[in-house]
Amino acid sequence: MKLFNWTNIRLVLMFSLVIFLFSFTSKRNSDRKLSKAVVVFVGDNAPFVNQETVNKLLIENNRDAQSIDKDKLDLNKLEKVLNNHEMIEKSQVFVSVDGVLKALVKQKTPIARVFDGDQSFYIDYEGNVMPLSTNFTARVPLVSGEINKKNSDKLSELFRIIHDDEFLKKNIIGVQIMPNGSLKMLNRNFNYQIDFGGAQRMKAKFNNYKAFFQKAVLDSSLYKYKIIDLRFAQQVVCTK
């Protein structure tokens, strides 16, 4: 049996050609300059951070993207830079085949706005502090009173419950944290105050409130009340 026949020679040549073309293409691709940078915001479209800001973070020293070689990019580093931004929750950075630097950006989601003396800031969905944006103001409950290490987890849970419920999100516009830890809430369309009590049995209290609201709104009795008390189990106490 011949070791070097034409079939084997052709296979070796074809294999060598494939390796050469792959190496040549990879070299040309790595030497290619970036054509542009594109930022795509995913999830909530609220513009807390704009494309110009993200572009400046992507391209160091604001250099033109066309001056950067693809092989000199550290995509992990770029993602880390974006993820460290105070308005960004998570990002994904990659380069497309045609040399476009793309960044998929998910912004943080504010669920409450806190007034603390002269300062004001958001609480995001993860329960962390989020600064206000000069680009956009979120319609979230306004919170007054002290938030500390002792009550922050429970309050963050409360804000998430309000944010995730379409009725509560539209209905509850303010939360006041009293010195004893109890909570007072304000309604968007009516003048009554909600006496919520402490941050316990939160879902049950809100369910009682929604059931009461749906019944009371039919006979217009909501206009008569000054206080809606949710502190007691299985009942809603109203004061005119």
C-alpha positions as CSV (number, residue, x, y, z in Angstrom):
1,M,0.0,0.0,0.0
2,K,1.4,3.4,-1.0
3,L,1.7,5.8,1.8
4,F,1.8,8.8,-0.5
5,N,-1.0,8.5,-3.0
6,W,-2.8,11.3,-4.7
7,T,-5.8,11.1,-2.4
8,N,-3.6,11.5,0.7
9,I,-1.7,14.3,-0.9
10,R,-4.9,16.2,-1.8
11,L,-6.2,15.8,1.7
12,V,-2.9,17.2,3.1
13,L,-3.0,20.1,0.7
14,M,-6.6,20.9,1.5
15,F,-6.0,20.7,5.2
16,S,-3.0,23.0,4.9
17,L,-5.0,25.4,2.8
18,V,-7.8,25.5,5.4
19,I,-5.2,26.2,8.2
20,F,-3.6,29.0,6.1
21,L,-6.9,30.6,5.3
22,F,-8.1,30.4,8.9
23,S,-4.8,31.9,10.2
24,F,-4.9,34.6,7.5
25,T,-8.5,35.5,8.3
26,S,-7.9,35.6,12.0
27,K,-4.9,37.8,11.6
28,R,-6.8,40.2,9.4
29,N,-9.8,40.2,11.7
30,S,-7.6,41.0,14.8
31,D,-5.9,43.8,12.9
32,R,-9.2,45.3,11.8
33,K,-10.1,48.6,13.4
34,L,-13.4,49.1,15.1
35,S,-15.9,50.7,12.8
36,K,-18.1,52.2,15.6
37,A,-19.6,51.6,19.0
38,V,-23.3,50.9,19.6
39,V,-25.1,50.9,22.9
40,V,-28.4,49.0,23.3
41,F,-30.5,49.5,26.5
42,V,-32.4,46.4,27.5
43,G,-35.4,46.2,30.0
44,D,-36.7,49.5,31.3
45,N,-36.4,52.3,28.8
46,A,-36.1,55.1,31.4
47,P,-33.0,57.0,30.4
48,F,-31.2,57.4,33.7
49,V,-27.9,57.1,31.8
50,N,-27.6,58.2,28.1
51,Q,-25.7,56.7,25.2
52,E,-23.0,59.4,25.2
53,T,-22.1,58.5,28.8
54,V,-21.8,54.8,28.0
55,N,-19.8,55.5,24.8
56,K,-17.3,57.6,26.9
57,L,-16.9,54.6,29.2
58,L,-16.4,52.2,26.4
59,I,-13.8,54.3,24.5
60,E,-11.0,55.4,26.8
61,N,-10.1,59.1,26.8
62,N,-13.0,59.6,24.3
63,R,-10.9,58.4,21.4
64,D,-12.6,57.7,18.1
65,A,-13.6,54.0,17.9
66,Q,-12.0,53.7,14.5
67,S,-8.5,54.2,15.9
68,I,-8.7,51.1,18.1
69,D,-7.6,47.6,17.0
70,K,-10.0,44.8,17.9
71,D,-7.2,42.7,19.3
72,K,-6.3,45.4,21.8
73,L,-9.7,45.4,23.4
74,D,-10.2,43.9,26.9
75,L,-13.9,43.2,26.9
76,N,-14.0,41.9,30.5
77,K,-12.4,45.2,31.6
78,L,-15.0,47.2,29.6
79,E,-17.8,45.3,31.2
80,K,-16.3,45.9,34.7
81,V,-16.1,49.6,33.9
82,L,-19.7,49.7,32.9
83,N,-20.9,47.6,35.8
84,N,-19.2,49.9,38.2
85,H,-21.3,52.8,37.0
86,E,-23.8,53.9,39.7
87,M,-26.7,53.8,37.2
88,I,-26.0,50.5,35.5
89,E,-27.0,47.1,37.0
90,K,-25.4,44.8,34.4
91,S,-23.8,44.9,31.0
92,Q,-22.5,42.7,28.2
93,V,-19.8,43.9,25.8
94,F,-18.8,42.2,22.6
95,V,-17.4,42.9,19.1
96,S,-19.4,41.8,16.0
97,V,-17.9,40.2,12.9
98,D,-18.1,43.5,11.0
99,G,-16.1,45.3,13.7
100,V,-18.9,47.0,15.7
101,L,-18.3,47.3,19.4
102,K,-21.7,46.6,21.0
103,A,-22.7,47.0,24.6
104,L,-26.0,45.6,26.0
105,V,-26.8,47.7,29.1
106,K,-29.4,47.1,31.8
107,Q,-30.0,50.0,34.0
108,K,-30.8,49.9,37.7
109,T,-34.5,50.0,38.6
110,P,-35.4,52.6,41.3
111,I,-38.4,51.6,43.5
112,A,-38.4,54.4,46.0
113,R,-37.1,58.0,46.4
114,V,-35.8,58.9,49.9
115,F,-35.6,62.4,51.3
116,D,-32.9,62.5,54.0
117,G,-32.4,66.0,55.2
118,D,-30.8,67.9,52.4
119,Q,-30.1,64.8,50.4
120,S,-32.3,62.8,48.1
121,F,-31.6,59.5,46.5
122,Y,-33.3,56.3,45.1
123,I,-33.5,52.8,46.5
124,D,-33.0,50.4,43.6
125,Y,-34.7,47.0,43.2
126,E,-31.8,45.2,45.0
127,G,-32.1,47.5,48.0
128,N,-29.0,49.6,47.3
129,V,-28.6,53.3,47.1
130,M,-28.9,54.8,43.6
131,P,-28.3,58.5,42.9
132,L,-30.7,60.7,41.2
133,S,-30.4,61.2,37.4
134,T,-30.1,64.5,35.6
135,N,-31.7,62.9,32.6
136,F,-34.9,61.4,34.1
137,T,-37.1,61.4,37.2
138,A,-38.7,58.1,38.2
139,R,-42.3,58.0,39.4
140,V,-41.8,56.1,42.6
141,P,-43.1,56.5,46.2
142,L,-41.5,59.4,48.1
143,V,-40.1,58.2,51.4
144,S,-39.4,60.2,54.5
145,G,-37.9,59.1,57.8
146,E,-34.9,57.2,58.8
147,I,-33.6,54.1,56.9
148,N,-30.9,52.2,58.8
149,K,-29.3,48.8,58.9
150,K,-32.0,47.5,61.2
151,N,-35.0,48.3,58.9
152,S,-33.4,48.6,55.4
153,D,-34.1,44.9,54.4
154,K,-37.7,45.0,55.4
155,L,-38.3,48.4,53.8
156,S,-36.6,47.2,50.6
157,E,-39.0,44.2,50.5
158,L,-41.9,46.6,51.1
159,F,-40.8,48.8,48.2
160,R,-40.5,45.8,45.9
161,I,-44.0,44.6,46.8
162,I,-45.4,48.0,45.8
163,H,-43.3,48.2,42.6
164,D,-44.3,44.7,41.4
165,D,-48.0,45.2,42.0
166,E,-49.7,47.4,39.3
167,F,-52.4,48.6,41.6
168,L,-50.1,49.5,44.5
169,K,-47.6,51.0,42.1
170,K,-50.2,53.5,40.9
171,N,-51.9,53.9,44.2
172,I,-49.2,54.4,46.8
173,I,-47.3,57.7,46.3
174,G,-45.7,58.2,49.7
175,V,-44.3,56.3,52.7
176,Q,-43.5,58.0,56.0
177,I,-41.3,56.1,58.5
178,M,-42.3,57.0,62.0
179,P,-39.7,57.2,64.9
180,N,-41.3,54.0,66.4
181,G,-40.9,52.1,63.1
182,S,-44.5,52.2,62.0
183,L,-45.4,53.3,58.5
184,K,-47.9,55.8,57.2
185,M,-48.8,55.9,53.5
186,L,-50.4,58.3,51.1
187,N,-52.8,57.5,48.3
188,R,-52.7,59.1,44.9
189,N,-56.4,60.0,44.3
190,F,-57.9,60.2,47.8
191,N,-57.2,62.3,50.9
192,Y,-57.1,59.5,53.4
193,Q,-53.9,58.3,55.2
194,I,-53.0,54.6,55.4
195,D,-51.9,53.4,58.8
196,F,-49.8,50.4,57.8
197,G,-48.2,49.7,61.2
198,G,-44.9,47.8,61.3
199,A,-43.2,46.1,58.3
200,Q,-44.8,42.7,59.2
201,R,-47.4,40.7,57.3
202,M,-46.9,43.1,54.5
203,K,-48.5,41.0,51.7
204,A,-51.5,40.2,53.8
205,K,-52.0,43.9,54.7
206,F,-51.8,45.0,51.1
207,N,-54.2,42.2,50.1
208,N,-56.7,43.5,52.7
209,Y,-56.3,47.0,51.4
210,K,-56.9,46.0,47.8
211,A,-60.0,44.0,48.7
212,F,-61.3,46.9,50.8
213,F,-60.5,49.4,48.0
214,Q,-62.3,47.5,45.3
215,K,-65.4,47.3,47.4
216,A,-65.4,50.9,48.7
217,V,-64.7,52.5,45.4
218,L,-68.0,51.2,44.0
219,D,-70.1,53.3,46.5
220,S,-67.7,56.3,46.6
221,S,-67.2,55.9,50.3
222,L,-63.5,56.4,50.0
223,Y,-64.0,60.1,49.9
224,K,-65.5,60.0,53.4
225,Y,-62.5,58.5,55.2
226,K,-59.5,60.2,56.8
227,I,-57.6,57.1,58.0
228,I,-57.5,53.5,56.6
229,D,-56.0,51.3,59.4
230,L,-54.3,48.0,58.2
231,R,-52.7,47.1,61.5
232,F,-55.2,44.4,62.4
233,A,-55.3,40.9,61.0
234,Q,-58.2,40.0,58.7
235,Q,-59.8,43.5,58.9
236,V,-59.6,47.1,57.7
237,V,-60.6,49.8,60.2
238,C,-61.7,53.1,58.7
239,T,-62.0,56.5,60.5
240,K,-64.1,59.3,59.0
